Amino acid sequence: MPVASPSKTKSTAKAARPASAPRPGTATLTLSSKNYSSWSLRGWLLARFAGLKFAEVMVSPDDVDARKELLLLAPSILVPCLTHDGAKVWNTMAIAQYLDELMPEAALVPTERIARAHCRSVCGEMNSGFSNLRSSLPMNLKARFPGHKVWAGALPDIERIVQIWSECLAAYGGPFLFGAHRGMADAMFAPVVTRFLTYDVKLPKPCILYCQTVMGMPEMQEWIAAARQEPDDIEELDMDF
Ligand SMILES: N[C@@H](CCC(=O)N[C@@H](CS)C(=O)NCC(=O)O)C(=O)O
């Protein structure tokens, strides 16, 4: 698969582990790099939006021992993975649905039936699609590539995302995808927002405003600040982030 990798240097640096292991009974969310791992960001935003108290468990993508530990938690060996009260949840959409059941008052999905179906549909599309966008424009929060030439194969993905956002913003009035309240769809598309900024993707005005809304969320600011503290590069930038 063609991959544009604008800034790729190798490093053996490991992501930081928490100083102490989480106490038994504490919900945990297993994540990898805050700078590079878009799925980690989605899972973390979902848990924060839901209001769940959890401990972060960081596993480095290039740490073999950490991968073995992750396998015990997540059979897919993928992050994010949530453990909570005996439940082990290892896919982002499953985590979103679990949190929505657990904390319905957080309104991760719209309360109205048809809007809720719409929300789940666009989230599902994000969860399973846009592979050309994901592989050619990997998340890299610390980087900026002004005037980046986007690979032609990723353009239909970008056009479809612009269509999804434009329809949602027009139908529900913004500033978030499903209206005044941030939720599941905003968490699912947040890493796309950061990619559009990193790679200088040109967008229509309503989508630019939406990107500003997402970047302005305190949770995003907190995540980005933590990403900036991470070592600069990791080895596996070609993988599907
Ligand atoms: N669709 C999966 C995707 C998860 C995924 O691809 N996670 C990546 C990180 S962004 C991963 O764990 N890759 C393997 C690794 O980090 O070693 C989900 O929803 O959870």
The ligand as a Gaussian input file, in Angstrom:
#p B3LYP/6-31G(d) Opt

LIG

0 1
 N      -10.597000      -0.656000      15.030000
 C       -9.679000      -0.941000      16.144000
 C       -8.358000      -0.356000      15.802000
 C       -7.359000      -0.402000      16.932000
 C       -5.970000      -0.159000      16.419000
 O       -5.691000      -0.328000      15.199000
 N       -5.089000       0.238000      17.318000
 C       -3.697000       0.460000      16.950000
 C       -3.132000       1.725000      17.587000
 S       -3.721000       3.191000      16.952000
 C       -2.858000      -0.619000      17.559000
 O       -3.107000      -1.045000      18.665000
 N       -1.892000      -1.069000      16.782000
 C       -0.982000      -2.073000      17.245000
 C        0.067000      -1.554000      18.142000
 O       -0.013000      -0.402000      18.629000
 O        0.993000      -2.304000      18.346000
 C      -10.362000      -0.368000      17.362000
 O      -11.406000       0.210000      17.141000
 O      -10.001000      -0.496000      18.527000

